[in-house]
Amino acid sequence: TQIFVAQALALNIAWPFFFVFVPMVNIAGMLPISLSGVGVREACYWYFLSLIGIEHEPAIAYGLLSSAVVLACGLTGAPTLLMGLRRPREE
């Protein structure tokens, strides 16, 4: 999904970036210093993308959009979870 987000923003990012820096950003986002890593991921993407020559505004947009994709994917599981909780289990 990260590659698709970069393509949607017309960012010219080499594919090895996604295998090196995206896992580092995800690990940083798991640190308990913010709510769900909001702000941490964007700052990490801002820093790492600036290392490869991407301007600050597209880098922050990339971080926000990738966070939105993660949130949207997580929200799609909520109705499934709630539907499963309402159904009585058969033994």
C-alpha positions as CSV (number, residue, x, y, z in Angstrom):
1,T,0.0,0.0,0.0
2,Q,2.9,2.3,0.7
3,I,4.0,2.1,-3.0
4,F,0.5,2.9,-4.1
5,V,0.3,5.9,-1.8
6,A,3.6,7.2,-3.3
7,Q,2.3,6.7,-6.8
8,A,-0.9,8.5,-6.0
9,L,1.1,11.5,-4.8
10,A,3.4,11.3,-7.9
11,L,6.5,10.8,-5.8
12,N,9.5,9.3,-7.5
13,I,10.7,6.9,-4.8
14,A,12.9,3.9,-5.5
15,W,11.4,0.6,-4.4
16,P,14.3,-0.3,-1.9
17,F,13.1,2.7,0.2
18,F,10.0,0.9,1.1
19,F,11.8,-2.2,2.3
20,V,14.3,-0.2,4.4
21,F,12.6,2.9,5.8
22,V,8.9,1.9,6.0
23,P,9.6,-0.9,8.6
24,M,11.7,1.6,10.6
25,V,8.8,4.1,10.5
26,N,6.3,1.5,11.6
27,I,8.5,0.5,14.5
28,A,8.9,4.1,15.5
29,G,5.1,4.5,15.3
30,M,4.7,1.7,17.8
31,L,6.6,3.6,20.5
32,P,4.3,4.7,23.3
33,I,5.0,8.4,22.9
34,S,1.9,9.3,21.0
35,L,-1.7,8.1,20.4
36,S,-1.5,5.4,17.7
37,G,1.8,6.8,16.5
38,V,0.1,9.9,15.0
39,G,2.7,12.6,14.5
40,V,5.6,10.1,14.9
41,R,5.0,8.4,11.6
42,E,4.7,11.7,9.8
43,A,7.8,13.1,11.3
44,C,9.7,9.9,10.4
45,Y,8.5,10.1,6.8
46,W,9.4,13.8,6.7
47,Y,12.9,13.0,7.8
48,F,13.6,9.8,5.7
49,L,12.0,11.2,2.5
50,S,14.1,14.4,2.9
51,L,17.2,12.2,2.8
52,I,16.3,11.1,-0.7
53,G,15.4,14.5,-2.0
54,I,11.6,14.7,-1.5
55,E,10.3,18.1,-0.4
56,H,8.8,18.5,3.1
57,E,5.2,19.1,2.0
58,P,4.8,16.0,-0.1
59,A,6.6,14.0,2.6
60,I,4.2,15.1,5.2
61,A,1.3,14.4,2.8
62,Y,2.7,10.9,2.3
63,G,2.8,10.3,6.0
64,L,-0.7,11.6,6.6
65,L,-2.1,9.6,3.7
66,S,-0.4,6.4,4.7
67,S,-1.7,6.9,8.2
68,A,-5.2,7.4,6.8
69,V,-4.9,4.1,4.8
70,V,-3.8,2.2,7.9
71,L,-6.8,3.7,9.9
72,A,-9.2,2.9,7.1
73,C,-8.0,-0.7,6.9
74,G,-8.4,-1.0,10.7
75,L,-11.9,0.4,10.6
76,T,-13.1,-2.1,8.0
77,G,-12.5,-4.9,10.6
78,A,-14.8,-3.2,13.2
79,P,-18.1,-4.2,11.6
80,T,-16.9,-7.7,11.2
81,L,-15.8,-7.9,14.8
82,L,-19.1,-6.5,16.0
83,M,-21.2,-8.9,13.9
84,G,-19.2,-11.8,15.3
85,L,-19.8,-10.7,18.9
86,R,-23.6,-10.5,18.4
87,R,-23.9,-14.0,17.1
88,P,-24.2,-16.7,19.8
89,R,-21.5,-19.4,19.6
90,E,-22.6,-22.9,19.0
91,E,-21.0,-25.7,20.9
